Amino acid sequence: MHRYAAFISYSHADTATVRWLHRRIETYRLPRALIGTDSAFGPVPRRLPPVFRDRDELPASGDLGQELRAALAAARCLIVVCSPRAARSRWVDEEVLSFKRLHGEGRVLALIVAGEPGDPDNECFPPALRRRIGADRALSDVAAEPIAADVRPGKDGRRLAALKLIAALADVRLDSLVRRDVARRQRRLMWITAAAVAVALVTVGLAVYAESQRRVAERQRRLADRSLEFLIGTFNIANPATENPRTITALTVLTRASRSARAELADEPAVGARLLRATGEIYANLGLPREAERDLRAALARLPATGEQRALTELRLVRVAFDRGDAAAARRAIAAAAAAVPPRARYAAALTASLAEARGQANVLSGDYAGAVRDLAEAARRREALDGDQREALGGVWMNQAIALMRLHRYAEADPLFSRAVATYSAKFGVDHVLTARALQNRAFADFESGQIVPAQRRMAQVLRIYDHVLEQDHPTVAAARILMGRIRTANRDYDGAVADLDRAAAIYRRLYGPSAPAVGDANFYAAEAEAGAGRTDAALRRVDATRSIYDSAYAATDPDQVELRLLRARVLAGGGRVAAATAACDDALALQRRIDPTQAALATARAGCATSK
């Protein structure tokens, strides 16, 4: 088994697209009918393994470095995000070449985001992607034909492109994923359409009873009545002789509503604007940005130049631009929304806070993290000054601000913002909520990494108590939390407690993925460290041997994890006073490291890993 489903190679100019792709692959659930069926990578799982895309710290030398080479070796496929900038990137080209040398040609996938393959002035494929590897392991003159998905305008679109790549990563038929995706979208759209009708009905009821503002209420009632009448009319079958009501999809109904609102309500601009904004939002929620933008702009054409509805519609266009990764379009919509808000309007304060948050997110999208910190701080200040319950919005603002600070490596400033977010989610959703627990777990990991073991253990104990209440005990999130707690206990010299947590994690992974899953080996790896810390050398060595059995079946003989395992054996033996055996294990680890990466930096790291055994 491979540790990673894919290694994503990309230019930083395409970060927004990569972020979307990473999230899409790791959150995608494969169809139930495919789970457990045979594939080139073993039984098809419910979810794919993680995706590796960490290229934030490239070495200053011309070498990719140990971590990236290890990730390339541990990935089942390579996804190259292709654009003119990627084609010119020496790092992208080196990653493609290294992957081909490790795994061959057949597992290299391409995602075209810009440019044109084969166009000398606008080439998007890096040289190593365009040509095959020769017998001498160098690039030959033979043209390669990589499997490519295409998200350029008029091509596959994001939804189909993602499904193409996921099908290749899982080694399943694309049509199996497409059929399930279409069925899911139809069910979702039907519920959304029904909810829109329900909202319209509630609006009618509220308008009838708003006696204190009779004229406004009457106008709203007429608007709601007309909107509801129009929505109900969209369910009429155009031709009962040819259309079966049991086979008409919710997308068909939505398309008719959109088309009719644009064509038939010219003399009722308020009704048309309301309906077109609703259809635009539904299209956006379904991942159809082109249709969403069309209807939202049609709604704008029916609205006055200023006002709350115009500003809110422009802000919805901002979110559509974010989904597309288009920072320039987002900024244009933000400016238009700001221009639509009169400074003395009753809704100006809330919209100004939303505008500041939107500017911060646009800066994150474009890589201006300092600007993002500034704008998100302003958004938080404005949110705090508003009436009503702003906790959920504030938690999101603080989390985004902390993320921007982390991108700038200003961790000390990010920590209190994460703390505020934890406190806010706890106050809003309660302590026993998965979002609160995950926020606490992230903070506990930060404590552990910075050497603050006592607060890390205290927070993880709270996290595990919450997970006991809100998650199934065999949930992989629980197993990951148990591993972190086990590592923290080892650092705190609570070796028996560490072994207990790590064994529970291994048991969960064993039930979920089978006894040979790499995650089972990882839990045993850390348990061996705990056994060694307790002075139980033989027990630690048995765990090392069990881990090696798993790693040998899951990873290549030259996988970097094999080096780490040999270094662990050396440390265990040294701790048990078996100096000669420890020295031999250390020499074995260094010999393997020379085969994988003979650079001085890599060898120095390996020597440091077994220094205690010498």
Buried (B, 14 or more C-beta within 10 A) or exposed (E): BBBBBBBBBBBBBBBBBBBBBBEBBBEBEBBEEBEEEEEEBEEBBBBBBBBBBEBEEEBEEEBBBBBBBBBBBBBBBBBBBBBBBBBBBEBBBBBBBBBBEBBEEEBBBBBBBBBBBEEEEEBBBBBBBBBBBEEEEEBEEEEBEBBBBBBBEEEBBBBBBBBBBBBBBBBBEBEBBBEBBEEEBEEBBBEBBEEBBEBBEEBBEEBEEBEEEEEEBEEBBBBBBBBBEBBEEBEEEEEEEEEEEEEBBBBBBBBBBBEBBBEEBEEBBBBBBBBBBBBBBBBBEBBBBEBBBBBBBBBBEBBEEEBBBBBBBBBBBBBBBBBBBBBEBBBBBBEBBBEBBEEEBEBBBBBBBBBBBBBBBBBBBBBBBEBBBBBBBBBBEBBEEBEEEBBBBBBBBBBBBBBBBBBEEBBEEBBEBBBBBBBBBBBBBEBBBBBBBBBBBBBBBBBBEEEEBEBBBBBBEBBBEBBEEBBEEEBBBBBBBBBBBBBBBBBBEBBEBBBBBBBBBBBBBBEBBEEBBBBBBBBBBBBBBBBBBBEBBEBBBBBBEBBBBBBBEBBBEBBBBBBBBBBBBBBBBBBBEBEEBBBBBBBBBBEBBBEBBEBEEBBEBBBEBBEEBE
